[in-house]
């Protein structure tokens, strides 16, 4: 595969995909360990990762988990806008720190984005949902709170396609080192802000680099990082340039499922390789998923086979994605990942 970005040709081969899959499963895994699993040299893994990062193919990041942060909730927002204004509105949304991924949907008059909403100590909210209805170019707003995530953050295998690690490789990669903590109750504090900013820029930053960014010692950085990840307050994931990886047909799938069937349907969706994310949400459609396919024919096969095989799905609204403007933290320009928004 040789897509172009600007004047540069980006070539992604099977080993690159295996590296991406390893990073999807364990974003901060040492290159030496990933190299041993793949049977190549550490230098090869490091060199290929740095090339893909420089070319805007992948970015590993660390971020606060909204579900583990008191007073913070996650939402999906569908925004109808005036013709010709979608690109400008999408760009403005993408540059907000409380907005995650942002897409322009097919037809060019609707946006979908993920939003984090925080309440202050008085329970007062001054957030995106408060201001959107007042915007002159916004015709409609539909907000859906995320209740439970079924797919995402390392569980999905979409990034690897034909280069997935096998079961033995996954086991070797994910085996827990002796002495690694199993959990805890650490919570993010205001003093962690410099750490979060540094990890948003580079989720694989060394302890030395993080010490420079925070003014802490490397030992303090290591201990704090271990405590926050063990408690789940901090998570690591990767943004990937999906079109450069060959996924040129993308869609939001809005499933209508009875409340009694939500858990069962979610468990089945978790095994679907074409889904990058899926969650239970509020509203008429009770599950939303993001599907990534090679082309329209593959999306059709997915809907008529794997989705059709779930009898509890009452209906499915398929909304093709015209353009991705932002991933979880990274802006997307011409299909290439740019700098993060923090």
N, C-alpha and C positions, 0 to 999 in steps of 0.2 A: 504494500500500500504506500502510495507516494503523493499525498495531498500537498498543495502549495500554500504557504503562508507568506504573503509579500513576494519577495523574490527567492525565498528559501524553500527547498523541497524537504518535507518532513517524511522520513521513512520509518515505519514502525514494523518490526518483525516479531517473530514468535518469542524470542528472548526478552524483548522490550515488554511484551504483554505479560510474560511471566513475572518480570520485575514489578510491573504495575499491579498485578494480582497479589504479589507478596506484600506490597505496600498498602494495598487496600485491606488486606487481612491484619497487618501489623505495621501501621504507618511509621513508627520509630524503630523498627527492627534494625539492629546493626547490620551494615552492609556485609560484614564478614559472615554473619549467620545466614543471611539471605543467599549469599554466594555459595556457601556450603550446601544449602538445600538445592540450589539450581545446578551445582556441579561446575561452576565457573569461578574465576578469580574475583577477589574482592575489588580489585582495580577495575575490572570489566563492569561490575554492577555499579560502582560509583561513577564511572565515566558515562555510562549510558543514562543513569538517572540525571546527572547534571546536564547532559545534552537535552533530554526531554524537558527538563525544567526550564532551561534557557530558551528552548523553542516554543514554550508556552503550551506544552502538551499536558503537564501535570504540575500540581502544587500541593504539597503536604502542609496541613495547617493544624493548629490546636485551637480550641474554642471552649467557652463555657457551655455546659449542657443546660438548656432552658428548663428541662424537666426536673433538674436537681437544684435549681436556683429559686429560692423563695420569692414570691411576688412576680415571677416571670411566666408568661404563657406563650405558646406558639400558635400561630394562625396561618391559614391560607386565605388569600384575598383575590377575588376575581373582580376586575375593574373594566367596565365598559367606558370607552372614551370616544371623543369626536374624531371623525375621519381625518387622517393626516397628522394626528397628535401623539400617536402611540410611541413612536421612537423617542421623542423628547421626554415624555412622561416616564417611560421605562428607564431612560438614562438617569433622570432625577431620582427615581426610586432606588436604582442600583447603587447610587452614591450615598445612600443613607446607611448608617451603622446598624439600625434596627431592622433592616431588610436583608433577607438571605437571597435565595435564587429568584431571578426575575425573568419572565419569558413574555414574548409577544406571540399571541396565538394566531392561528390561521385566520385570514381575513383582515388582520392588521388593525382591528378596532377593539380588541380585548387583551388585557394583560392578566397574568397570574403571577403572584409573588408570595413568598413566605415572609412572615413578620413576627418579630418578638415584641411583646407588650409587657412593660414593667409598671408596677404600681409603687408610688412612694410610700413612706410610712403612714401617711394619712389616707391611703387608698385612692389617691388622685391620679388619674391617667391623662397625660398629654402626649398622645402617640399618633402614629400614622392614621389609624382608623378614625381618630377624632378630627383630623384635618382634611382627609381625602374628599369627603362629600362637598366641601366648600370650594374645591378646585374647579375653575371654569371649564376645563377640558374633560372633566369626569362626568359621565352620564349616569353611571350606576356603580354600586359597590355591594359585593356579597362577601361576607366574612364567615369563615368556618374555623372553629377552634380545633386544633390537633389534640386528640384525646389519648391516642396510643399508637406507637410506631411499630409496624410489622417488618418492614424491610428498610435497610439503610445502614450507614456507618459500618462497613466491613462485612456485613452478612451477605450482601448481594455479590453475584459473580459476573455482572454484565461487563465490567471493564476488561476482562480477560478474553472473552470470546473463545477462540480456538487455542488459547495459550494458558488455560487454567492449570494451577498446581493440582497434583493428584492428592489423594487422601493421606498418604504417607508424608508427602512434602508439607502438607498443611499441619499435620501433627508435629513434625519436627520444627516447623516455624513457630508454632503457637505454644509449644511446651513451656511451662512457667519455670523460670530459673529459681534455684534454691534461694530462699530468703526474700523473695518478692512478696509484698503484702497482698492479702486477699481482699481487703476492703477497709473501710474506715468511715469516719464522719466528718472529714475535713470539708470546709465550705470556702468558697471564694470570698475574698475580702478586698477592700479598696486598694490595699497595698499590692495586690496581685495584678493590678492593671498594666504595669510595664511588662510583666511576664506574658500576659495575654496578647499584648500588642506585638511583642517579639515573636510569639508562636504563630500568630496570624500571618506574619510575613514569612516565617520559615518554621514549620512544625518539626523539622529535623535539626534545628539549630543545636549546636553543641552546648554543654554546660558552661564552657568558657564564654561563648557568645551570649548566652542568657545571663551570665553573671555580669558581663559588661552592660547589658541592657537594663538590668534591675539594680545594680549596685550591691548585689548580695555576693556572698562567697559561692564558689562552685558547690560546696557541700550543702549549703542552704538551698540552692537551686534544686539540686538532686533530691533532697528530702521533701521539699515542697511539691515538686513535680510528682514524686511517687505518691505522696499523700493525696493530692488532688485527683490523680488518675485512679487510684485505688478506691476512692469514695464515689467516683463517677461525676464529680463536679466539673472535671476537665476531660474532654475527649479529643481524640486525634482522628483525622479523616483526610481524604484527598479530593481536590477538585481536578477534574480531567476535561480536556477539550474533546467533547464527544464526537464532533464531526471529524476531527483529525484521526480519531480511532475508527472511523468508518460508519458511525451511526448517523445516518442522514434523514431518517424518519423517526420523529419523536412525538409523543402524544401524552396528554393528561387523560387518565381514565377515571371517570367519576361513576363508581359503582353504587347501585341501590341494593342494600342488603338488610334484612330484618335484624333487629338488635340481638335476638337469640342466636343468630348465625355469625355474628361479627368475628368472634374468636376463631371459629372453624374456618371461615373463608380467609381470614388473615393468615392463618397457619399454612393454608394451601398456597396463597400468593407468595409467601416467604420462600417457596421452592421454585418460583418462576425466574429463570435466568434473565429474562428480558426486562425485568423491573429493577430500576435503580433505587426506588423509594416507594413505600406504601404505608398508609396510616388510616386509622379510624378518625373521622371528623364529625362535627356537628352539621346539621342541615339535611335537606332531602336526600342527597347522596351521602351515604354513611362511610364509604371508604374511597380514598383517592390514591391513585398510583401514577408513577411516571414510567412510561415504557420507552425503551430505546431499541430501535430496529435498524437493519441495514437499508431497507427500502419499504415501500408501501405493501409489496407482496408479503414480506415477512410479518408486518404488522397484521395483515389480514389473516395469515395462517395462525398467528398467536391468538387473535380474538376468536377464531372459529374452531380452535382445537383446545388449547389450555384454558382459556377463559370459559368457553362453551362447556367444558367438562365440569364446571362448578355449578351445580343445580341451584344453589342458594342465591346466586347472583340474579336478581330480578331484572335489572336493566344496566346498561353501560353506555354512558355518554362519552364518546371519543372526541377529544379536542386536539387536533394536530398543532404542534408547536412550530411557528414560523421562524423564530429566532430566539436564542438564549443571550440575554444581556448580562447576566450575572450568575455565577455558580454560588456555592455556599458563602464564600468570602471574596472570590476573585471576579473582577470585571472581565467580560469577554468581548473582544473586538476582532471582527473578521474570523471568528471561530477559534481564536487564540487567547489563552489566558493572559491577562495583564496583572497589574498590581492588585493587592487586596485592599478592601475598604475596612478600616478599623477606627 
